[in-house]
Amino acid sequence: MRNKIFSLAAAAVMIFLPLLADDARAKESLKISAWTRPFNLPVMMELANGSYERTFSEFDVSVADMSSGPNLMAALEAGEVDIVQGIGDAAFLVAVSSGVDAKILAVNARSPKSFAVVSNNRDVKNISDLRGRRVAGVRGSVVHQVFAEALAENGMTEADVEFYPMPLANAASALLAGKCDAALLVGGDIPRVVKAGGTVLADGEGRVRGLSFAVVKTSFLKSHPDLPGRFTAMRKDTLGRIAADRDGAIKTAAADTKQSAADIEPMMPWYDFDCDVTDDDLDSMGKTKKYLIDNKIMRNDIDIFSLF
């Protein structure tokens, strides 16, 4: 009798093991980098509303909050994420020209005023006053492009200042601590430093388009060719909700950034989150590519149209 019971139990295990294995294989993983900084409002809203899990319900969706463009693209290349959001066009172009195989899903934002050269030194009133002074920031970034163009407008180059490469957050902290005379700042760090007595010397208005993208690893896209359409539909739904409830969107941003609604409100007009690619976007990418090549930040030329 005991042998019979064991036989029945063993048979049950043999029946259910394939079912468990099928269930374990049922969902392919989808790893999304949902970087909310410096002011990625659509991503903040999508995280708060569970948009990724709902839109891509057939996947086992996981979300990673990674910072800085080079880190994001390195993670994409290493297979740690499948989709990256909020990558600036400069960082994206540098990564692809260096061999990272990725394509653009959609525009994430255009925000020229969210990239600025800021000083809190009372003796520095314009860009030309930075000659011989200390400037901190990320080289090869959108805001560095703003800085390079502002210098050129004043007959200067980076050789005319003491430039200290460092991450965005570190640059803001260094400026506030008096360790540099100006910093290259992005998004919420700009009003934060201005509120503490800083002055915007130059921003991206008229200089850059301030493009950022949502991008996907090419191998993942080949396996899921419907991804761009589905991602774009999700993003347009998010933008519709932001437009319909602006106050609610500001509250979400305030909670995510740990700032007040009064701090968020002035930044809202800086951003155009429309996700469709335009001819002006393509022209802007061409300008950014030229800046990267001229400054020897990007050595290999690439066809911009091949990135979509």
C-alpha positions as CSV (number, residue, x, y, z in Angstrom):
1,M,0.0,0.0,0.0
2,R,2.8,2.4,1.0
3,N,4.5,1.7,-2.4
4,K,1.3,2.5,-4.2
5,I,1.0,5.8,-2.4
6,F,4.5,6.7,-3.3
7,S,3.9,5.8,-6.9
8,L,0.8,8.0,-7.1
9,A,2.8,10.9,-5.5
10,A,5.6,10.4,-8.0
11,A,3.2,10.3,-10.9
12,A,1.6,13.6,-9.7
13,V,5.0,15.3,-9.5
14,M,5.9,14.1,-13.0
15,I,2.6,15.5,-14.3
16,F,2.9,18.9,-12.6
17,L,6.7,19.5,-13.3
18,P,6.2,20.3,-17.0
19,L,3.3,22.6,-16.1
20,L,5.5,24.5,-13.6
21,A,8.3,24.7,-16.2
22,D,5.8,26.0,-18.8
23,D,4.6,28.6,-16.3
24,A,8.2,29.7,-15.5
25,R,8.8,30.1,-19.3
26,A,5.5,31.9,-19.9
27,K,6.8,35.5,-19.5
28,E,9.9,36.8,-21.1
29,S,11.6,39.5,-19.1
30,L,11.5,43.2,-20.1
31,K,13.9,45.4,-18.2
32,I,13.2,49.1,-18.4
33,S,15.4,52.0,-17.2
34,A,13.0,54.5,-15.8
35,W,15.3,57.5,-15.0
36,T,13.2,60.3,-13.6
37,R,16.0,62.8,-13.3
38,P,16.5,65.6,-14.0
39,F,12.8,66.2,-14.8
40,N,11.5,63.2,-16.7
41,L,7.8,63.9,-16.0
42,P,6.3,61.2,-18.3
43,V,8.4,58.5,-16.6
44,M,7.3,59.8,-13.2
45,M,3.7,59.5,-14.3
46,E,4.1,56.1,-15.8
47,L,5.8,54.7,-12.7
48,A,3.0,56.1,-10.5
49,N,0.3,54.6,-12.7
50,G,1.9,51.2,-13.4
51,S,1.9,51.9,-17.1
52,Y,4.8,49.6,-18.0
53,E,3.3,46.6,-16.4
54,R,-0.1,47.3,-17.9
55,T,1.2,48.1,-21.4
56,F,3.6,45.1,-21.6
57,S,1.6,42.7,-19.5
58,E,2.9,39.6,-21.4
59,F,6.3,40.4,-20.1
60,D,7.8,40.1,-16.7
61,V,8.6,43.8,-16.3
62,S,11.3,45.1,-14.1
63,V,12.2,48.8,-13.6
64,A,15.7,50.2,-12.9
65,D,16.4,53.8,-11.8
66,M,19.9,54.4,-13.3
67,S,21.5,57.8,-13.7
68,S,23.8,59.4,-16.3
69,G,23.9,58.8,-20.0
70,P,27.1,56.7,-20.2
71,N,25.9,54.4,-17.4
72,L,22.6,53.9,-19.1
73,M,24.1,53.0,-22.5
74,A,26.7,50.7,-20.9
75,A,23.8,48.9,-19.1
76,L,22.0,48.6,-22.4
77,E,25.0,47.1,-24.1
78,A,25.6,44.7,-21.3
79,G,22.0,43.4,-21.4
80,E,21.2,44.8,-17.9
81,V,18.3,46.7,-19.5
82,D,16.3,46.5,-22.7
83,I,14.9,50.0,-22.9
84,V,16.6,53.2,-21.7
85,Q,14.6,56.4,-21.2
86,G,15.9,60.0,-21.0
87,I,19.2,59.5,-22.7
88,G,20.5,62.8,-24.2
89,D,21.2,62.9,-27.9
90,A,24.9,63.6,-27.3
91,A,25.4,60.6,-25.0
92,F,23.4,58.4,-27.3
93,L,25.4,59.4,-30.4
94,V,28.7,58.8,-28.6
95,A,27.6,55.4,-27.4
96,V,26.3,54.2,-30.8
97,S,29.5,55.5,-32.6
98,S,31.5,53.5,-30.1
99,G,29.7,50.3,-30.9
100,V,26.5,50.1,-28.8
101,D,23.8,48.6,-31.0
102,A,20.6,50.5,-30.2
103,K,17.7,52.3,-31.9
104,I,15.5,55.2,-31.0
105,L,12.0,54.3,-29.9
106,A,10.6,57.8,-29.4
107,V,11.6,61.3,-28.4
108,N,11.6,61.6,-24.7
109,A,11.8,65.4,-24.4
110,R,13.0,68.7,-25.9
111,S,14.1,71.1,-23.3
112,P,16.6,73.8,-24.3
113,K,16.1,75.9,-21.2
114,S,16.7,72.9,-18.9
115,F,20.5,73.0,-19.8
116,A,22.4,75.9,-18.3
117,V,25.7,77.4,-17.3
118,V,25.2,78.8,-13.8
119,S,27.4,80.8,-11.5
120,N,27.0,82.0,-7.9
121,N,30.2,84.1,-7.9
122,R,29.2,87.8,-7.7
123,D,32.2,88.7,-9.9
124,V,30.9,86.5,-12.7
125,K,28.1,88.2,-14.6
126,N,28.5,86.7,-18.1
127,I,30.3,83.9,-19.9
128,S,33.4,86.1,-20.7
129,D,33.9,86.6,-16.9
130,L,34.7,82.8,-16.7
131,R,38.1,83.3,-18.4
132,G,40.7,81.7,-16.1
133,R,38.0,80.5,-13.7
134,R,36.9,77.0,-12.5
135,V,34.0,75.4,-14.3
136,A,32.5,71.9,-13.4
137,G,30.3,69.6,-15.5
138,V,30.0,66.6,-17.7
139,R,32.0,66.8,-20.9
140,G,30.3,65.4,-24.0
141,S,26.8,66.1,-22.7
142,V,24.0,68.4,-24.0
143,V,24.8,71.0,-21.4
144,H,28.5,70.9,-22.3
145,Q,27.5,71.6,-25.9
146,V,25.6,74.7,-24.6
147,F,28.8,75.7,-22.7
148,A,31.0,75.2,-25.8
149,E,28.7,77.3,-28.0
150,A,28.4,80.1,-25.4
151,L,32.2,80.2,-25.1
152,A,32.5,80.4,-28.9
153,E,30.0,83.3,-29.0
154,N,32.4,85.2,-26.7
155,G,35.6,84.3,-28.7
156,M,36.6,81.7,-26.1
157,T,37.2,77.9,-26.0
158,E,37.4,75.5,-23.1
159,A,41.1,76.1,-23.0
160,D,40.3,79.6,-21.6
161,V,38.8,78.1,-18.4
162,E,39.8,75.5,-15.8
163,F,37.4,72.7,-16.6
164,Y,36.8,70.0,-14.1
165,P,34.8,67.0,-15.5
166,M,32.3,65.6,-12.9
167,P,28.7,64.2,-12.7
168,L,25.8,66.7,-12.7
169,A,24.9,66.3,-9.1
170,N,28.6,66.7,-8.0
171,A,28.9,69.9,-10.2
172,A,25.9,71.5,-8.5
173,S,27.2,70.6,-5.0
174,A,30.7,71.9,-5.9
175,L,29.2,75.2,-7.0
176,L,27.1,75.6,-3.9
177,A,30.2,74.8,-1.8
178,G,32.2,77.5,-3.5
179,K,34.6,75.0,-5.0
180,C,34.1,76.3,-8.6
181,D,33.0,79.5,-10.2
182,A,30.3,78.0,-12.5
183,A,28.7,74.7,-13.2
184,L,26.9,73.0,-16.1
185,L,23.5,72.2,-14.6
186,V,20.4,70.4,-15.8
187,G,16.7,70.5,-14.8
188,G,15.8,71.0,-11.2
189,D,19.4,71.9,-10.2
190,I,19.0,75.2,-12.1
191,P,16.2,76.7,-10.0
192,R,17.7,75.2,-6.9
193,V,21.0,77.0,-7.4
194,V,19.3,80.2,-8.6
195,K,17.1,80.2,-5.5
196,A,20.4,80.0,-3.5
197,G,21.7,83.2,-5.2
198,G,23.0,81.8,-8.5
199,T,22.8,83.4,-11.9
200,V,22.1,81.7,-15.3
201,L,24.9,82.8,-17.6
202,A,23.7,80.9,-20.7
203,D,21.1,78.2,-21.4
204,G,20.2,76.1,-24.4
205,E,17.7,78.5,-25.9
206,G,18.8,79.2,-29.4
207,R,21.8,77.0,-29.0
208,V,20.5,73.4,-28.7
209,R,17.2,71.6,-28.9
210,G,17.8,69.7,-25.7
211,L,16.8,66.4,-27.2
212,S,16.5,63.2,-25.2
213,F,15.2,59.8,-26.3
214,A,13.8,56.5,-25.3
215,V,16.0,53.9,-26.9
216,V,16.0,50.1,-27.2
217,K,18.6,47.4,-27.8
218,T,18.5,46.4,-31.4
219,S,18.4,42.7,-30.7
220,F,15.4,43.1,-28.5
221,L,13.7,45.3,-31.1
222,K,14.2,42.6,-33.8
223,S,12.4,40.1,-31.6
224,H,9.6,42.5,-30.9
225,P,9.0,44.7,-34.0
226,D,5.7,46.0,-32.6
227,L,7.5,47.6,-29.6
228,P,7.8,51.2,-31.1
229,G,4.1,51.5,-31.8
230,R,3.1,50.2,-28.4
231,F,5.6,52.3,-26.5
232,T,4.5,55.4,-28.4
233,A,0.8,54.7,-27.8
234,M,1.6,54.4,-24.0
235,R,3.5,57.6,-24.0
236,K,0.8,59.5,-25.8
237,D,-1.7,58.3,-23.3
238,T,0.6,59.6,-20.5
239,L,0.9,63.0,-22.2
240,G,-2.9,63.1,-22.5
241,R,-3.2,62.5,-18.7
242,I,-0.6,65.3,-18.0
243,A,-2.5,67.7,-20.2
244,A,-5.9,66.8,-18.6
245,D,-4.6,67.1,-15.0
246,R,-1.7,69.5,-14.9
247,D,-2.0,70.1,-11.2
248,G,-2.0,66.3,-10.5
249,A,1.1,65.9,-12.7
250,I,2.9,68.7,-10.7
251,K,2.0,66.9,-7.5
252,T,3.5,63.7,-8.8
253,A,6.7,65.5,-9.9
254,A,6.9,67.2,-6.5
255,A,6.6,63.9,-4.7
256,D,9.2,62.2,-6.9
257,T,11.8,65.0,-6.8
258,K,11.1,65.9,-3.1
259,Q,10.4,69.5,-4.1
260,S,7.4,71.8,-3.6
261,A,4.8,72.4,-6.3
262,A,6.0,76.0,-6.3
263,D,9.5,74.7,-7.3
264,I,8.0,72.5,-10.1
265,E,5.7,75.0,-11.6
266,P,8.3,77.2,-13.3
267,M,10.0,74.2,-14.9
268,M,6.8,72.9,-16.7
269,P,7.1,75.3,-19.7
270,W,10.7,74.3,-20.3
271,Y,9.7,70.9,-21.6
272,D,8.1,69.6,-24.8
273,F,7.5,65.9,-24.2
274,D,5.8,65.2,-27.6
275,C,7.2,61.8,-28.6
276,D,7.0,62.1,-32.4
277,V,10.3,62.7,-34.2
278,T,10.3,65.9,-36.4
279,D,12.6,67.3,-39.1
280,D,13.8,69.9,-36.6
281,D,14.8,67.0,-34.3
282,L,16.9,65.4,-37.1
283,D,18.5,68.8,-37.9
284,S,19.4,69.2,-34.2
285,M,20.9,65.7,-34.0
286,G,23.1,66.6,-37.0
287,K,24.3,69.8,-35.2
288,T,25.0,67.7,-32.1
289,K,27.0,65.2,-34.1
290,K,29.1,68.0,-35.6
291,Y,29.8,69.4,-32.1
292,L,30.9,65.9,-30.9
293,I,33.2,65.3,-33.9
294,D,34.7,68.8,-33.8
295,N,35.5,68.4,-30.1
296,K,36.9,64.9,-30.7
297,I,34.4,63.4,-28.3
298,M,33.0,61.2,-31.1
299,R,35.5,59.8,-33.6
300,N,33.4,57.6,-35.8
301,D,30.7,59.2,-38.0
302,I,27.3,57.6,-38.2
303,D,24.2,58.0,-40.3
304,I,21.5,59.6,-38.1
305,F,18.7,58.1,-40.2
306,S,19.9,54.6,-39.4
307,L,19.2,55.2,-35.7
308,F,15.4,55.1,-36.1
